[in-house]
Amino acid sequence: TNSKDYLKSSKKDINNDNKAVLIGNVDFNIPLKAINPAIIELKDIKSASQRPITFNELTHTKIEIEKISDLIKANKWVIQIYMGKDASENNLKNIDSPKILHIATHGFFLTDLDLKYRKRAFGVDMELAAENPLLRSGLLFAGCVNSFSSNISYSGVFENGILYAYEAMNLNLDDTDLLALSACETGLGEIKNGEGVYGLQRAFIVAGVKNLLMSLWKIDDQATQELMTEFYAQLVKNKQISEAFSIAQKKLKEKYQSPYYWGSFVLIGN
């Protein structure tokens, strides 16, 4: 049906049954040049007086990644962790079909109002986003804050730290059983039309992911950490993905009565 079918048939068998990649505690504010030394920075003197944009670090994701790593390592999994400046778009694009991929970061979705009243957001022109809905949603990685600054522009070939759903379709995730998007605002609250979720969902399914765990609204830091830790604790007991997720939600519900804390995540796939 597409060129990926040929790649699957010609690809050598690789045993990824016990390989996991964990990405979190992203350094959003690091200069892009520190990640991509070859790029050229072009500073705009006229805009230099503008207040620089910064992102708050998701420090809770460091604890989340470390706890999940300890759980999986105890079951003899091969773990690859990317945090800080290493939690980059470059490194994500270079991974090769881990069995489990866990990404803890910010997500975004451009609403209809964004398209109508803004010229540019998240590094993309609104005219292009209006034509292609897969440019309206994505995930943020190391150095992404530079794409929001009007003080500096760049030349050369480089990744801007923003993974759009359009780009996510080309990731090599054909043998990935589970992708957990532990990301605030994956759908940015746009549950009415669902396009925020739809954009990322479609992209990662096309990339090959068999099961996708993602949030429908802005999530509580502490509760999310507890939910994810319990989810992986159940998963390493050889539970099915859906069963492990159900148990984790029920345990969290015992502690937090409101669905806000335990109901934001949904599991999509087979």
Secondary structure, 3 states (H helix, E strand, C coil): CCHHHHHHHHCCCCCCCCEEEEEEEECCCCCHHHHCCCCEEEECHHHCCCCCCCCCCCCHHHHHHHHHHHHHHCCCCEEEEEEECCCCHHHHHCCCCCCEEEECCEEEECCHHHHHHCCEECCEEHHHHHHCHHHCEEEECCCHHHHHCCCEEEECCCCCCEEEHHHHCCCCCCCCCEEEECCECCCCCCCCCCHHHHHHHHHHHHHCCCEEEEECCCCCHHHHHHHHHHHHHHHCCCCCHHHHHHHHHHHHHHHCCCHHHHCCEEEEEC
